[in-house]
Amino acid sequence: MLINELSKRTGITAHTIRFYEKSGLIKGKRDESIKSNKYFHYDEEAVEKLELVRDAKSVGFTISEIGQLMDAWYNNKMTVSEKLAVLDEKLLSIDERIKQLKQMKKMISQFKKDVDEEDC
């Protein structure tokens, strides 16, 4: 399939797909039998990988982290316990971020109270 169909199937824009391709997350292949263009063609694995990228990004993984995970996952370089450790580490990171956001919210609420009471 060409990039437009891949985009429709995954809900990811062609521009973003090209970015992911440049980042090494997916690879398109040129059809050597077609000499009139140099379009990339994508297979079902590309769909699967893009869905994984989309899901991983939605829970806070960076492009770099996703690249490392995909390499390890698809090349069977990680054991189940190592995969679980990566996910546990991400959960700890998210918990820390939640703590920071709560502190920020508390500070902003205090600033708002100070403004409302004309203390600043």
C-alpha positions as CSV (number, residue, x, y, z in Angstrom):
1,M,0.0,0.0,0.0
2,L,1.1,3.6,-0.6
3,I,1.5,6.2,2.2
4,N,-2.0,7.6,1.7
5,E,-3.7,4.3,2.3
6,L,-1.4,3.6,5.3
7,S,-2.4,7.0,6.6
8,K,-6.1,6.2,6.2
9,R,-5.7,2.8,7.9
10,T,-3.8,4.1,10.9
11,G,-5.2,7.6,11.3
12,I,-1.7,9.0,11.2
13,T,-0.9,11.8,8.8
14,A,1.4,11.1,5.9
15,H,3.7,13.8,7.2
16,T,4.0,12.1,10.6
17,I,4.5,8.7,8.9
18,R,7.4,10.2,6.9
19,F,8.8,11.5,10.2
20,Y,8.6,8.1,11.8
21,E,10.3,6.6,8.7
22,K,13.1,9.1,9.0
23,S,13.4,8.2,12.7
24,G,13.8,4.6,11.8
25,L,10.5,3.4,13.3
26,I,9.1,2.0,10.1
27,K,10.5,1.2,6.6
28,G,8.9,1.5,3.3
29,K,10.1,-0.5,0.3
30,R,10.3,0.6,-3.3
31,D,8.7,-1.6,-6.0
32,E,11.7,-2.2,-8.3
33,S,9.3,-3.3,-11.1
34,I,7.9,0.2,-11.3
35,K,10.3,2.6,-13.0
36,S,8.0,5.6,-13.4
37,N,8.1,6.6,-9.7
38,K,10.0,6.1,-6.5
39,Y,7.0,5.7,-4.2
40,F,7.5,3.7,-1.0
41,H,5.2,0.8,-0.4
42,Y,4.2,-0.4,3.0
43,D,3.0,-3.8,4.3
44,E,0.9,-5.0,7.3
45,E,3.9,-4.9,9.6
46,A,4.1,-1.1,9.0
47,V,0.5,-0.8,10.0
48,E,1.2,-2.9,13.2
49,K,4.3,-0.8,14.0
50,L,2.5,2.5,13.5
51,E,-0.3,1.4,15.8
52,L,2.3,0.5,18.4
53,V,4.0,3.9,18.0
54,R,0.6,5.7,18.3
55,D,-0.2,3.7,21.5
56,A,3.2,4.1,23.0
57,K,3.2,7.9,22.4
58,S,-0.3,8.2,23.9
59,V,1.1,6.8,27.2
60,G,4.1,8.9,27.3
61,F,7.0,7.1,25.6
62,T,9.3,9.3,23.6
63,I,10.3,8.6,20.0
64,S,13.7,7.5,21.1
65,E,12.2,5.1,23.7
66,I,9.8,3.7,21.2
67,G,12.6,3.1,18.8
68,Q,14.6,1.1,21.4
69,L,11.5,-0.8,22.4
70,M,10.5,-1.7,18.9
71,D,14.0,-2.9,18.1
72,A,14.1,-5.1,21.2
73,W,10.5,-6.3,20.8
74,Y,10.7,-7.1,17.1
75,N,14.2,-8.7,17.3
76,N,13.4,-10.7,20.5
77,K,16.2,-9.0,22.4
78,M,14.2,-8.7,25.6
79,T,12.9,-11.3,27.9
80,V,9.4,-11.0,29.4
81,S,10.9,-9.8,32.7
82,E,12.9,-7.1,30.9
83,K,9.8,-5.9,29.1
84,L,7.9,-5.7,32.4
85,A,10.8,-3.8,33.9
86,V,10.7,-1.2,31.1
87,L,6.9,-0.8,31.7
88,D,7.4,-0.6,35.5
89,E,10.0,2.1,35.0
90,K,7.6,4.1,32.8
91,L,4.9,3.7,35.5
92,L,7.3,5.2,38.1
93,S,8.1,8.0,35.7
94,I,4.4,8.8,35.2
95,D,3.8,8.7,39.0
96,E,6.6,11.2,39.5
97,R,5.1,13.4,36.8
98,I,1.7,13.3,38.4
99,K,3.4,14.3,41.7
100,Q,5.0,17.3,40.0
101,L,1.7,18.3,38.3
102,K,-0.1,18.2,41.6
103,Q,2.6,20.5,43.1
104,M,2.2,22.9,40.2
105,K,-1.6,22.9,40.6
106,K,-1.3,23.6,44.3
107,M,1.1,26.6,43.6
108,I,-1.2,28.0,40.9
109,S,-4.2,27.7,43.2
110,Q,-2.3,29.6,45.8
111,F,-1.3,32.3,43.3
112,K,-5.0,32.6,42.2
113,K,-6.0,32.9,45.9
114,D,-3.4,35.6,46.4
115,V,-4.6,37.5,43.3
116,D,-8.2,37.2,44.4
117,E,-7.3,38.6,47.8
118,E,-5.2,41.3,46.2
119,D,-2.1,40.1,48.0
120,C,0.0,40.6,44.9
